[in-house]
Amino acid sequence: MGKKLVITNNIRKLRFFANEMTQHELAEKAGTSRQTIVALEAGKYTPSLELAFRLADVFGVPIGEVFECKPENEQNG
């Protein structure tokens, strides 16, 4: 069996560079709840593929700039 993977995200940073977009504004634009955005930023929730693409679309960036997936032992490196 393969290594466990950890998904991290850059949502908070992307919001900051998008004129300090609020969690509420992002949620509305992505069609989700503010609570979902809070959980995503905290690393407590992994979005559906559809939501991940919608978030990337809101920021106008490739999905790889929003989310990264690394083996568990490389998450801090």
N, C-alpha and C positions, 0 to 999 in steps of 0.2 A: 504494500500500500504506500502511496506517496506521502510526502511531507504535508503537514497541516499548513494551510495558507491563511494569511491575514490580509484583509482588505483595509487599506487606509484611504483617507480622502483629504482633499485640499479645499473643502467647501468654505470654511471660515476665511481662508486667505483670498479665495475668489470673490467672496462677498465684499471683503474689504476693498479690493481693487475694482469692484463694480460700484463705485461711489458709496461704499459702506452700506450696501443693500442690507435691509433687515431680514431676519429669519422669516418674518411674516410675508414680506414682499417676495422673497424667493419661493416660499410655499405656494403663494397665489399663482405666481408665474409658472411653477412646475406642476400645479394641480395636485398638491398634497397638503398636509397639515403642518403647522408650525412645530407641533410636537415631533413629527417625523424628522424635520430638519434638525431639531435639537438632538434627537437620538442619533442621527447620522453623524453630526459633528462630534458627538461624544464617543463615537465608535461603538455604540451599543446596538446598532441596527445596520443590517446590510440591505440595501434597496433591491427591488426587482430590477431586472435588466431594463425594462421599459422606463422606470423612474430614473435610473442612472443616465440613460440617453436624454431624457427630458431635462435633467439638471445640466448636462453638458450643453444642450441646446440653449438654455437660458443664458449661460455664460458665453456662448458662441465659441466654445473650445472643443477639441476632441475629448472623448470620454477618458482617455488616458491621462489628461491633465486634471481631471476631477478625482479619479479613483486609481489606486495602485494596488497590485496584488503581489505579495512577496511571501516566501517561505517564512514560517513563524520565527525561526532563529535569526532572520535577517531584518526584522522589522525596525530595529534601532540602528541599522547600519546603512 
